[in-house]
Amino acid sequence: MEPTNRPATTDQSLNPSNGSFPASLEEIVIRVKTASQQCEDDPHQLLELLRTLEKLHQDIRVNLFEPSLPNTRNDLYHLLLDIEETGGWPYITRMKLEAFLQNLASDMNISDDNESTS
């Protein structure tokens, strides 16, 4: 497959051109970035994308990663050391309801300010 315009990202860990990803993972990153950019102004579609990624993360963790964990303490130690040295445990954070409401309140204040100056 020919490289096309790859979506730019400031997070170098998600930059397929950094050479650390196998080609199949590069393609996944490109497709997810493209899908997210296509949904850019639609919070419902972006939320669905985030939910899908969270479900995929859970499925990989439960059905593939956990069964593949080492059986010996020494091997587990080396895996944990590698996790610590290479960026920690992968975790998908959720937006806190309080932060969501603060963002909503800020947006409403900005809208009110714009209406009063019109």
SETIZA-192607 format. One line per 10 residues: number of its first residue (from 1); for each residue x, y, z of N, C-alpha, C, O. Coordinates in steps of 0.2 Angstrom, whole numbers, plus 2048, in hexadecimal, padded with zeros to 3 digits. Layout:
<atoms>
NUM) X/Y/Z/X/Y/Z/X/Y/Z/X/Y/Z | ...
</atoms>
This chain:
<atoms>
1) 804/7FA/800/800/800/800/804/806/800/809/807/804 | 803/80B/7FC/807/811/7FB/805/816/801/800/816/803 | 80B/819/804/809/81E/809/805/824/806/807/826/801 | 800/826/809/7FD/82C/807/7FE/831/80C/802/830/810 | 7FA/836/80C/7FB/83C/811/7F9/839/818/7F4/838/81A | 7FF/838/81C/7FE/835/822/7FC/83B/827/7FE/840/827 | 7F7/83A/82B/7F5/83F/830/7FA/840/835/7FE/83C/837 | 7FB/847/836/801/849/83A/7FF/848/841/7F9/849/843 | 803/847/846/802/847/84D/808/849/851/80D/848/84E | 806/84D/856/80C/84F/85A/80E/84A/85F/814/84B/862
11) 80B/845/860/80D/840/865/811/83B/861/80F/837/85D | 818/83B/862/81C/837/85E/81B/830/85F/81D/82C/85B | 818/82E/865/817/826/866/812/824/861/811/81E/860 | 80E/829/85E/809/827/859/80B/828/852/807/828/84E | 811/82A/851/813/82C/84B/816/826/847/81C/824/849 | 812/824/842/815/81E/83F/81B/81F/83B/81F/81A/83A | 81D/825/83A/824/826/836/82A/825/83B/82F/826/839 | 829/824/841/82E/824/846/832/81D/845/837/81C/849 | 82F/818/842/833/812/840/832/80D/845/835/807/844 | 82E/80E/84B/82E/809/850/828/804/84F/827/7FF/853
21) 823/806/84B/81D/802/84A/81E/7FD/844/821/7FF/83F | 81B/7F7/845/81B/7F3/83F/816/7F6/83A/812/7FA/83C | 816/7F4/834/812/7F7/82F/80A/7F6/830/807/7FB/82F | 808/7F1/833/801/7F0/835/7FF/7F5/83A/7F9/7F7/83A | 803/7F7/83F/801/7FB/844/801/803/841/7FD/807/843 | 806/804/83C/806/80A/839/800/80C/836/7FD/811/836 | 7FD/806/832/7F7/807/82F/7F1/808/833/7EC/80C/832 | 7F1/805/839/7EC/806/83E/7EC/80D/841/7E7/811/841 | 7F2/810/842/7F2/817/845/7F0/81C/83F/7EC/820/841 | 7F2/81B/839/7F0/81F/834/7E8/81F/833/7E5/824/832
31) 7E5/819/833/7DE/818/832/7DA/81C/838/7D5/81F/837 | 7DC/81B/83E/7D9/81D/844/7DA/825/844/7D5/829/845 | 7E0/828/842/7E0/82F/842/7DC/832/83D/7D9/837/83E | 7DB/82E/837/7D7/831/832/7D0/831/834/7CC/836/832 | 7CE/82B/837/7C7/82B/839/7C5/830/83E/7C0/833/83E | 7CA/832/843/7C9/837/848/7C8/83E/845/7C4/842/847 | 7CD/83F/840/7CC/845/83C/7C6/846/838/7C3/84C/838 | 7C3/841/836/7BD/841/832/7B7/843/837/7B2/845/835 | 7B8/841/83D/7B2/842/842/7B4/848/846/7B0/849/84B | 7B9/84C/844/7BB/852/848/7B6/856/84B/7B6/858/851
41) 7B1/858/848/7AC/85C/84A/7A5/859/84D/7A0/85C/84E | 7A6/852/84E/7A0/84F/850/7A1/84B/856/7A4/845/856 | 79F/84E/85C/7A1/84A/862/79E/843/863/7A1/83F/867 | 798/842/860/795/83C/860/799/836/85D/79A/831/860 | 79C/838/857/7A0/833/853/7A7/832/857/7A9/82D/857 | 7AA/838/85A/7B0/837/85D/7AF/833/863/7B3/82F/865 | 7A9/834/867/7A8/830/86D/7A7/828/86B/7AA/824/86E | 7A4/827/865/7A4/820/863/7AA/81D/861/7AC/817/863 | 7AF/821/85E/7B6/81F/85C/7B9/81D/863/7BD/818/863 | 7B9/822/868/7BC/820/86E/7BA/81A/872/7BE/816/874
51) 7B3/819/871/7B0/813/874/7B3/80D/871/7B4/808/874 | 7B3/80D/86A/7B6/808/866/7BD/806/868/7BF/800/869 | 7C1/80B/869/7C8/80A/86A/7C9/807/871/7CD/803/873 | 7C4/80A/876/7C5/807/87D/7C3/7FF/87D/7C6/7FC/880 | 7BE/7FE/879/7BC/7F7/879/7C1/7F2/876/7C2/7ED/878 | 7C4/7F5/870/7CA/7F1/86D/7D0/7F0/872/7D3/7EB/873 | 7D1/7F6/876/7D6/7F5/87B/7D5/7F0/880/7D9/7EC/882 | 7CF/7F0/882/7CD/7EB/887/7CD/7E4/884/7CF/7DF/888 | 7CB/7E3/87E/7CB/7DC/87B/7D2/7DA/87A/7D3/7D4/87C | 7D6/7DE/878/7DD/7DC/877/7E0/7DA/87E/7E4/7D5/87F
61) 7DF/7DE/883/7E2/7DD/88A/7E0/7D7/88D/7E4/7D3/88F | 7D9/7D6/88D/7D6/7D0/890/7D7/7C9/88C/7D9/7C4/88F | 7D6/7C9/885/7D7/7C3/881/7DD/7C2/87F/7DF/7BC/87D | 7E2/7C6/87E/7E8/7C5/87B/7EE/7C7/880/7F3/7C2/881 | 7EE/7CD/883/7F4/7CF/887/7F4/7CA/88D/7FA/7C8/88F | 7EF/7CA/891/7EF/7C7/898/7F1/7BF/897/7F5/7BD/89B | 7EE/7BC/892/7F0/7B5/891/7F8/7B4/88F/7FB/7AF/890 | 7FB/7B9/88C/801/7B9/88A/807/7BB/88F/80D/7BA/88E | 804/7BC/895/809/7BF/89A/80E/7B9/89C/80C/7B3/89C | 814/7BB/89E/819/7B5/8A0/816/7B1/8A6/812/7B3/8AA
71) 819/7AB/8A6/817/7A6/8AB/81D/7A6/8B1/81B/7A3/8B6 | 822/7A9/8B0/827/7A9/8B5/828/7B0/8B8/827/7B5/8B5 | 82A/7B1/8BE/82C/7B7/8C1/831/7BB/8BE/830/7C1/8BD | 836/7B8/8BB/83C/7BB/8B8/839/7BE/8B1/83B/7C4/8B0 | 835/7BB/8AE/833/7BD/8A7/82E/7C3/8A8/82E/7C8/8A5 | 82A/7C2/8AE/825/7C7/8AF/829/7CE/8B1/827/7D3/8B0 | 82E/7CD/8B5/832/7D3/8B7/835/7D6/8B1/834/7DD/8B1 | 837/7D3/8AC/83A/7D6/8A6/835/7D9/8A2/836/7DF/8A0 | 82F/7D6/8A2/829/7DA/89F/827/7E0/8A2/826/7E5/89F | 827/7E0/8A9/825/7E6/8AD/82A/7EB/8AC/829/7F1/8AB
81) 830/7E9/8AC/836/7EE/8AB/835/7F1/8A4/836/7F7/8A3 | 834/7ED/89F/833/7F0/898/82D/7F5/898/82E/7FA/895 | 828/7F3/89B/822/7F8/89B/824/7FE/89E/822/804/89C | 827/7FE/8A4/829/804/8A7/82E/808/8A3/82D/80E/8A3 | 833/805/8A0/838/809/89C/835/80C/896/838/810/893 | 830/809/893/82D/80B/88C/827/80F/88C/824/80F/887 | 825/811/892/81F/816/892/81A/814/896/814/817/896 | 81A/80F/89A/815/80D/89F/80F/809/89C/810/807/896 | 80A/808/8A0/805/803/89E/800/807/89A/7FE/80D/89B | 7FE/804/894/7F9/808/890/7F2/809/893/7F0/804/896
91) 7F0/80F/894/7EA/810/897/7E6/815/893/7E8/81A/891 | 7DF/814/893/7DB/818/88F/7D7/81C/895/7D3/819/898 | 7D8/822/895/7D5/827/89A/7CE/829/898/7CD/829/892 | 7CA/82A/89D/7C3/82C/89B/7C3/833/89E/7C6/835/8A3 | 7BF/837/89A/7BE/83E/89C/7BA/83E/8A3/7B5/83B/8A3 | 7BC/842/8A8/7B8/842/8AE/7B2/846/8AD/7B2/84B/8A9 | 7AC/844/8B0/7A6/848/8AF/7A7/84F/8B1/7A4/854/8AE | 7AB/850/8B6/7AC/857/8B9/7AF/85B/8B4/7AD/861/8B2 | 7B5/859/8B0/7B8/85C/8AB/7B4/85E/8A5/7B4/863/8A2 | 7AF/859/8A3/7AB/85A/89E/7A6/860/89F/7A5/864/89B
101) 7A3/860/8A6/79F/865/8A7/7A2/86C/8A8/79F/871/8A6 | 7A8/86C/8AA/7AC/872/8AA/7AD/875/8A3/7AC/87B/8A1 | 7AF/870/89E/7AF/872/897/7A9/875/894/7A9/87A/891 | 7A3/872/896/79D/874/894/79B/87B/897/799/87F/893 | 79D/87C/89D/79B/882/8A0/79F/888/89D/79D/88D/89C | 7A6/886/89B/7AA/88B/898/7A7/88D/891/7A7/893/88F | 7A5/888/88D/7A2/889/887/79C/88D/887/79B/891/883 | 798/88C/88C/791/88F/88D/793/897/88F/790/89B/88D | 798/898/893/79A/89F/895/79C/8A3/88F/79B/8A8/88E | 7A0/89F/88B/7A3/8A2/885/79D/8A4/880/79D/8AA/87D
111) 798/8A0/87F/792/8A1/87B/78E/8A7/87E/78C/8AB/87A | 78D/8A7/884/78A/8AD/888/78D/8B3/887/78A/8B8/885 | 794/8B3/887/798/8B9/886/797/8BC/87F/797/8C2/87E | 798/8B7/87A/797/8B9/873/790/8BC/871/790/8C0/86D | 78B/8B9/874/784/8BB/873/783/8C2/876/780/8C6/873 | 786/8C4/87C/785/8CA/87F/789/8D0/87C/787/8D6/87C | 78F/8CE/878/792/8D3/874/790/8D4/86D/792/8D9/86A | 78B/8D0/86B/788/8D1/864/784/8D7/864/781/8D8/85F
</atoms>
